């Protein structure tokens, strides 16, 4: 079925919140739950699990670039690893290879927020059963699963300092994306204009004000991701004071 590797948007159109989209959202939730339930067993096969995650992320991203190149669509204006999820994917590869806590702190915040927004409001034009449909959703899901794997299995914990480091990293990345956009004419990290598909940015005002709104939204989402760990620490401190 060679059509699934074509670049014909009309052959396999994608529409948000249809059955194929909801299926991937359900898959995200289901596997996340499985990672938590099986966290103790997964520690026994940790090297194998991390190796499989690394392999899937690397190969799917490589195949994406090969697919673009073979269809004559590879272009420096959008294929450099300067989108937030592309950056998060690279950080996940490093995390899976090194188990670095510093890398975890950054990718936990920017990876989960960026990938979750991409999954809920995807800038995707090719749907099921096209190669790009599977590549897009599996890689974005894997970014979140990698972060949760380190929380559940390795018991890594995000910190306040990690959140600030992530916010700083996010702004440095946005600056790099801005200059790359000036050179390539692209729209890395959507700091040049809003994406064509409906997204969270549609509710954050016109250009360039939505960028400032996005900064505030990112901080809010970072706080939400940190909140369960802060609450758990406060609970432990109260129990220690009572004992």
C-alpha positions as CSV (number, residue, x, y, z in Angstrom):
1,X,0.0,0.0,0.0
2,X,2.4,2.7,-1.2
3,X,-0.2,5.5,-0.6
4,X,0.5,5.4,3.1
5,X,4.0,6.9,2.4
6,X,2.8,9.4,-0.2
7,X,2.6,13.2,0.3
8,X,-1.0,13.5,-0.9
9,X,-2.9,15.4,1.8
10,X,-6.2,14.5,0.1
11,X,-5.7,10.8,0.2
12,X,-5.7,10.5,4.0
13,X,-7.0,13.8,5.5
14,X,-6.8,14.3,9.2
15,X,-9.6,15.9,11.3
16,X,-9.3,16.6,15.0
17,X,-11.3,14.7,17.5
18,X,-12.4,12.0,15.1
19,X,-12.1,8.4,16.1
20,X,-8.5,8.1,14.9
21,X,-7.5,11.2,16.9
22,X,-9.4,10.1,20.1
23,X,-7.8,6.6,19.7
24,X,-4.3,8.1,20.2
25,X,-5.4,10.2,23.2
26,X,-6.8,7.0,24.8
27,X,-3.6,5.2,24.0
28,X,-1.6,8.0,25.7
29,X,-3.8,7.6,28.9
30,X,-3.8,3.8,28.8
31,X,0.0,3.3,28.5
32,X,0.6,6.0,31.1
33,X,-1.6,4.1,33.5
34,X,0.2,0.8,32.6
35,X,3.6,2.5,33.3
36,X,2.3,3.3,36.8
37,X,0.8,0.0,37.5
38,X,3.8,-2.0,36.3
39,X,6.4,0.4,37.7
40,X,8.0,-2.2,40.0
41,X,8.2,-4.9,37.3
42,X,9.6,-2.4,34.8
43,X,12.6,-1.8,37.1
44,X,13.7,-5.4,36.5
45,X,13.8,-4.9,32.7
46,X,14.8,-1.2,32.8
47,X,17.7,-1.4,30.3
48,X,15.4,-3.2,27.8
49,X,12.6,-0.7,28.2
50,X,14.8,2.3,27.8
51,X,16.5,0.7,24.8
52,X,13.2,0.1,23.1
53,X,12.0,3.7,23.8
54,X,15.3,5.1,22.5
55,X,15.0,2.9,19.4
56,X,11.4,3.9,18.6
57,X,12.1,7.6,19.0
58,X,15.3,7.6,17.0
59,X,14.0,5.4,14.2
60,X,10.6,7.1,13.8
61,X,12.3,10.5,13.6
62,X,14.9,9.3,11.2
63,X,12.2,7.7,9.0
64,X,10.2,11.0,9.1
65,X,13.2,12.9,7.6
66,X,13.8,10.1,5.0
67,X,10.1,10.3,4.1
68,X,10.3,14.0,3.6
69,X,13.5,13.8,1.6
70,X,12.2,11.0,-0.7
71,X,9.1,13.1,-1.4
72,X,11.1,16.2,-2.2
73,X,9.7,18.0,0.8
74,X,12.7,18.2,3.2
75,X,13.3,21.9,3.7
76,X,15.4,23.8,6.2
77,X,12.5,26.1,7.0
78,X,10.7,23.5,9.1
79,X,12.9,20.4,9.4
80,X,15.6,21.7,11.8
81,X,15.2,20.4,15.4
82,X,14.0,23.8,16.6
83,X,10.3,23.0,17.3
84,X,9.6,22.4,21.0
85,X,8.7,18.8,20.5
86,X,11.8,18.2,18.3
87,X,14.0,19.6,21.0
88,X,12.1,17.5,23.6
89,X,12.6,14.4,21.5
90,X,16.4,14.9,21.4
91,X,16.4,15.6,25.2
92,X,14.5,12.3,25.7
93,X,17.1,10.4,23.7
94,X,19.8,11.9,25.9
95,X,17.8,11.1,29.1
96,X,17.2,7.5,28.0
97,X,20.9,7.0,27.3
98,X,22.3,8.8,30.4
99,X,19.5,8.9,33.1
100,X,20.6,12.6,33.7
101,X,18.5,14.3,36.4
102,X,19.3,17.7,34.9
103,X,18.0,16.6,31.5
104,X,14.9,15.1,33.2
105,X,14.1,18.4,34.9
106,X,14.0,20.3,31.6
107,X,12.2,17.7,29.5
108,X,9.6,16.9,32.2
109,X,8.2,20.4,31.9
110,X,8.7,21.4,28.3
111,X,8.3,17.9,27.0
112,X,5.0,17.1,28.7
113,X,3.5,20.5,28.0
114,X,4.6,20.7,24.4
115,X,3.8,17.1,23.5
116,X,0.4,17.2,25.2
117,X,-0.6,20.4,23.4
118,X,0.6,18.8,20.1
119,X,-1.5,15.7,20.7
120,X,-4.6,17.6,21.7
121,X,-4.4,20.2,18.9
122,X,-2.0,18.6,16.3
123,X,-0.6,20.5,13.4
124,X,-1.1,17.4,11.3
125,X,-2.5,17.1,7.7
126,X,-2.2,13.4,7.1
127,X,-4.5,10.9,9.0
128,X,-5.0,7.2,9.6
129,X,-3.5,5.0,8.3
130,X,-0.7,7.2,6.8
131,X,2.8,6.8,8.0
132,X,2.9,10.4,9.2
133,X,-0.1,9.8,11.4
134,X,1.6,7.0,13.3
135,X,4.9,8.7,13.4
136,X,3.5,12.0,14.8
137,X,1.4,10.5,17.5
138,X,3.8,7.7,18.6
139,X,6.8,10.1,18.9
140,X,4.7,12.7,20.9
141,X,3.3,10.0,23.1
142,X,6.7,8.6,23.7
143,X,8.0,12.0,24.9
144,X,5.4,12.0,27.6
145,X,5.8,8.3,28.4
146,X,9.6,8.8,28.8
147,X,9.0,11.5,31.3
148,X,6.4,9.5,33.2
149,X,8.7,6.4,33.1
150,X,11.4,8.3,35.0
151,X,8.8,9.5,37.5
152,X,7.2,6.1,38.1
153,X,10.1,3.7,37.6
154,X,13.2,5.7,38.6
155,X,11.3,7.9,41.0
156,X,12.8,11.1,39.6
157,X,11.0,14.2,40.9
158,X,10.7,17.6,39.3
159,X,11.7,20.5,41.5
160,X,11.1,24.3,41.7
161,X,14.7,24.9,40.5
162,X,14.1,22.5,37.7
163,X,11.0,24.4,36.7
164,X,12.9,27.7,36.6
165,X,15.7,26.0,34.6
166,X,13.1,24.7,32.1
167,X,11.5,28.1,31.7
168,X,15.0,29.6,31.0
169,X,15.7,26.8,28.5
170,X,12.3,27.5,26.9
171,X,13.1,31.2,26.4
172,X,16.6,30.5,25.1
173,X,15.1,28.0,22.6
174,X,12.5,30.5,21.6
175,X,15.2,33.1,20.9
176,X,17.1,30.5,18.8
177,X,13.9,29.7,16.9
178,X,13.2,33.4,16.3
179,X,16.6,34.0,14.6
180,X,16.3,30.7,12.7
181,X,12.9,32.0,11.4
182,X,14.5,35.2,10.2
183,X,17.1,33.2,8.3
184,X,15.0,30.4,6.9
185,X,11.6,32.0,6.6
186,X,10.2,29.3,8.8
187,X,7.9,29.3,11.9
188,X,9.9,27.4,14.5
189,X,8.1,27.3,17.9
190,X,5.3,29.3,16.2
191,X,7.1,32.6,17.2
192,X,6.6,34.0,13.6
193,X,2.9,33.4,13.3
194,X,0.2,31.0,14.6
195,X,-0.1,27.5,13.2
196,X,-2.7,26.8,10.5
197,X,-4.6,24.3,12.6
198,X,-6.8,25.4,15.5
199,X,-4.7,25.5,18.7
200,X,-4.3,27.0,22.1
201,X,-2.7,30.0,20.5
202,X,-6.0,31.0,18.9
203,X,-7.1,32.1,22.4
204,X,-4.0,34.0,23.4
205,X,-4.4,37.2,21.3
206,X,-2.9,38.4,18.0
207,X,0.7,38.4,17.0
208,X,3.0,39.2,18.7
209,X,1.0,39.5,21.9
210,X,0.2,35.8,21.9
211,X,3.9,35.1,22.5
212,X,3.7,36.9,25.9
213,X,0.4,35.2,26.7
214,X,2.1,31.9,25.8
215,X,4.9,32.6,28.4
216,X,2.3,33.0,31.1
217,X,0.4,29.9,30.0
218,X,3.7,27.9,30.0
219,X,4.4,29.0,33.6
220,X,0.9,28.1,34.7
221,X,1.2,24.7,33.1
222,X,4.7,24.2,34.6
223,X,3.2,25.0,38.1
224,X,0.4,22.4,37.5
225,X,3.0,19.8,36.6
226,X,5.0,20.6,39.7
227,X,2.0,20.9,42.1
228,X,1.5,17.2,42.9
229,X,5.1,16.8,44.0
230,X,5.1,19.9,46.1
231,X,1.9,18.8,47.8
232,X,3.4,15.4,48.4
233,X,6.5,16.9,50.0
234,X,4.4,19.2,52.2
235,X,2.4,16.1,53.3
236,X,5.5,14.2,54.2
237,X,6.9,17.2,56.2
238,X,3.7,17.5,58.2
239,X,3.8,13.7,59.0
240,X,7.4,14.0,60.1
241,X,6.6,17.0,62.4
242,X,3.7,15.0,64.0
243,X,5.9,11.9,64.6
